[in-house]
Amino acid sequence: MHTLSCFALAEYGTDEQRKNWLPGMLGGELLGAYCLSESHAGSDPAAMRTRARRDGDAYVLRGEKAWTTHGGHADFYQVMARTSDDRTRGVSCFLVPAESSGLSADPPERKMGLTGSATATVRFDDVRVPGGRRLGEEGQGLPIALAGLDAGRLGIAAVAVGLAQGALDDALAYAKQSETFGKPIAGHQGVAFLLADMEAAVDSARATMLAAARRKDAGLPYARQASIAKLVATEAAMRVTTDAVQIFGGSGYTRDFPVERYMREAKVMQIFEGTNQIQRLVISRHLVHARSEPSHHVLRTAATEEPQA
Ligand SMILES: Cc1cc2nc3c(=O)[nH]c(=O)nc-3n(C[C@H](O)[C@H](O)[C@H](O)COP(=O)(O)OP(=O)(O)OC[C@H]3O[C@@H](n4cnc5c(N)ncnc54)[C@H](O)[C@@H]3O)c2cc1C
């Protein structure tokens, strides 16, 4: 999420904006947060209501952003807010310092997992932001936010692969040393085939993630592939972590072993940075609307017209 909150400045900031703020953000001194979702506008961010009203050479932000990772802890917030009523072209992007007057965070959500990371609603009660803190053009905020998510989805896919690999490694070690009917449970075909399916899921998720990442590194369009990677890797992580709990038997259901936590962490990956239903929407729209691989610009423009986040 910190990387996602740096993306807009790195890609769309002016030289002066980058010189002022990027070193601290990339140097690990400043923690960032990314404020796109609202309580009624998660999958459909173009429905957002948070407003940025122009006042002289500044903007005044008013509204609430839900589900903000690092909310209440961040040093700066990348905030998407409405500067006009145009659904997709009426959103702008701002870099708001945490100490701004009128900015506050609710107590963190009580989540199923990811307990090491605070998630909170952040409130903007007439927060004054200098015009020099707007990133990109007025009205460019949604394409900027969605471009960040393309890259973010590769990150989620990579995390999901690591999580699934961890669960497989633990399940394999347990299956080799835990015995029933006079032999290690890995010696029972029912368990061995489960492990084989887990290995196949982890391997194919990793390959899909790397193929998408290589396209990004090569400067090729990768939005569709990032959605596929996020979908494939997080579905694999959910299945593999659930099967890891199964292989541990009753012990898997206790907090004495890490696999129950892996399973809880996997669940959120099917939800954030675009639920897996939204990834299917993105992939199917590429299939239906694109004759050949369109340019990145075309993809981005099409994406802003549809639900994504
Ligand atoms: C732990 C955590 C951290 C988060 N961090 C951040 C953050 O830092 N910044 C941020 O901006 N957001 C963040 N989010 C928000 C996250 O991106 C949203 O929760 C997510 O996009 C889903 O939105 P929603 O919760 O409003 O669900 P909804 O959009 O209400 O969706 C509810 C259900 O309906 C389905 N659905 C909705 N529309 C469609 C459709 N068109 N077709 C098929 N199915 C559909 C969804 O897939 C889902 O299953 C975070 C969420 C969590 C849980």
The ligand as an SDF file (V2000), in Angstrom:
LIG
                    3D

 53 58  0  0  0  0  0  0  0  0999 V2000
   -8.0530   -5.0740    4.7300 C   0  0  0  0  0  0  0  0  0  0  0  0
   -8.4740   -4.1260    3.6540 C   0  0  0  0  0  0  0  0  0  0  0  0
   -7.6240   -3.0980    3.2690 C   0  0  0  0  0  0  0  0  0  0  0  0
   -8.0210   -2.1800    2.2880 C   0  0  0  0  0  0  0  0  0  0  0  0
   -7.1890   -1.1330    1.9720 N   0  0  0  0  0  0  0  0  0  0  0  0
   -7.6320   -0.1610    1.1410 C   0  0  0  0  0  0  0  0  0  0  0  0
   -6.8350    1.0120    0.9200 C   0  0  0  0  0  0  0  0  0  0  0  0
   -5.7410    1.1760    1.4690 O   0  0  0  0  0  0  0  0  0  0  0  0
   -7.3330    1.9810    0.1060 N   0  0  0  0  0  0  0  0  0  0  0  0
   -8.5380    1.8630   -0.5110 C   0  0  0  0  0  0  0  0  0  0  0  0
   -8.9180    2.7830   -1.2510 O   0  0  0  0  0  0  0  0  0  0  0  0
   -9.3250    0.7470   -0.3370 N   0  0  0  0  0  0  0  0  0  0  0  0
   -8.8940   -0.2500    0.4860 C   0  0  0  0  0  0  0  0  0  0  0  0
   -9.6790   -1.3780    0.7050 N   0  0  0  0  0  0  0  0  0  0  0  0
  -11.0130   -1.4280    0.1040 C   0  0  0  0  0  0  0  0  0  0  0  0
  -11.1610   -2.5100   -0.9520 C   0  0  0  0  0  0  0  0  0  0  0  0
  -10.5070   -2.1440   -2.1420 O   0  0  0  0  0  0  0  0  0  0  0  0
  -12.6660   -2.7510   -1.1370 C   0  0  0  0  0  0  0  0  0  0  0  0
  -13.1290   -3.4060    0.0410 O   0  0  0  0  0  0  0  0  0  0  0  0
  -12.9700   -3.5660   -2.3630 C   0  0  0  0  0  0  0  0  0  0  0  0
  -12.6730   -2.8470   -3.5360 O   0  0  0  0  0  0  0  0  0  0  0  0
  -14.4520   -4.0100   -2.4050 C   0  0  0  0  0  0  0  0  0  0  0  0
  -15.2830   -2.9350   -2.1970 O   0  0  0  0  0  0  0  0  0  0  0  0
  -16.4560   -3.0290   -1.1070 P   0  0  0  0  0  0  0  0  0  0  0  0
  -15.8670   -3.5320    0.1610 O   0  0  0  0  0  0  0  0  0  0  0  0
  -17.1490   -1.7080   -1.0640 O   0  0  0  0  0  0  0  0  0  0  0  0
  -17.4320   -4.1430   -1.6510 O   0  0  0  0  0  0  0  0  0  0  0  0
  -18.5720   -3.9380   -2.7490 P   0  0  0  0  0  0  0  0  0  0  0  0
  -18.0410   -3.1170   -3.8680 O   0  0  0  0  0  0  0  0  0  0  0  0
  -19.7990   -3.4520   -2.0690 O   0  0  0  0  0  0  0  0  0  0  0  0
  -18.7790   -5.4300   -3.2540 O   0  0  0  0  0  0  0  0  0  0  0  0
  -19.5470   -6.3730   -2.4920 C   0  0  0  0  0  0  0  0  0  0  0  0
  -19.5990   -7.6770   -3.2950 C   0  0  0  0  0  0  0  0  0  0  0  0
  -20.2580   -7.4400   -4.5580 O   0  0  0  0  0  0  0  0  0  0  0  0
  -19.4250   -7.8470   -5.6390 C   0  0  0  0  0  0  0  0  0  0  0  0
  -19.6110   -6.9490   -6.7620 N   0  0  0  0  0  0  0  0  0  0  0  0
  -19.6610   -5.5840   -6.7540 C   0  0  0  0  0  0  0  0  0  0  0  0
  -19.8490   -5.1130   -7.9920 N   0  0  0  0  0  0  0  0  0  0  0  0
  -19.8870   -6.1910   -8.8260 C   0  0  0  0  0  0  0  0  0  0  0  0
  -20.0400   -6.3550  -10.2350 C   0  0  0  0  0  0  0  0  0  0  0  0
  -20.1630   -5.3160  -11.0560 N   0  0  0  0  0  0  0  0  0  0  0  0
  -20.0480   -7.6210  -10.7250 N   0  0  0  0  0  0  0  0  0  0  0  0
  -19.9120   -8.7000   -9.8980 C   0  0  0  0  0  0  0  0  0  0  0  0
  -19.7440   -8.5940   -8.5570 N   0  0  0  0  0  0  0  0  0  0  0  0
  -19.7290   -7.3630   -8.0310 C   0  0  0  0  0  0  0  0  0  0  0  0
  -18.0000   -7.7430   -5.0820 C   0  0  0  0  0  0  0  0  0  0  0  0
  -17.1050   -8.5640   -5.8150 O   0  0  0  0  0  0  0  0  0  0  0  0
  -18.2090   -8.2080   -3.6510 C   0  0  0  0  0  0  0  0  0  0  0  0
  -18.2300   -9.6150   -3.6170 O   0  0  0  0  0  0  0  0  0  0  0  0
   -9.2800   -2.3210    1.6620 C   0  0  0  0  0  0  0  0  0  0  0  0
  -10.1330   -3.3750    2.0410 C   0  0  0  0  0  0  0  0  0  0  0  0
   -9.7450   -4.2590    3.0120 C   0  0  0  0  0  0  0  0  0  0  0  0
  -10.6950   -5.3570    3.4270 C   0  0  0  0  0  0  0  0  0  0  0  0
  1  2  1  0
  2  3  1  0
  2 52  2  0
  3  4  2  0
  4  5  1  0
  4 50  1  0
  5  6  2  0
  6  7  1  0
  6 13  1  0
  7  8  2  0
  7  9  1  0
  9 10  1  0
 10 11  2  0
 10 12  1  0
 12 13  2  0
 13 14  1  0
 14 15  1  0
 14 50  1  0
 15 16  1  0
 16 17  1  0
 16 18  1  0
 18 19  1  0
 18 20  1  0
 20 21  1  0
 20 22  1  0
 22 23  1  0
 23 24  1  0
 24 25  2  0
 24 26  1  0
 24 27  1  0
 27 28  1  0
 28 29  2  0
 28 30  1  0
 28 31  1  0
 31 32  1  0
 32 33  1  0
 33 34  1  0
 33 48  1  0
 34 35  1  0
 35 36  1  0
 35 46  1  0
 36 37  1  0
 36 45  1  0
 37 38  2  0
 38 39  1  0
 39 40  1  0
 39 45  2  0
 40 41  1  0
 40 42  2  0
 42 43  1  0
 43 44  2  0
 44 45  1  0
 46 47  1  0
 46 48  1  0
 48 49  1  0
 50 51  2  0
 51 52  1  0
 52 53  1  0
M  END
$$$$
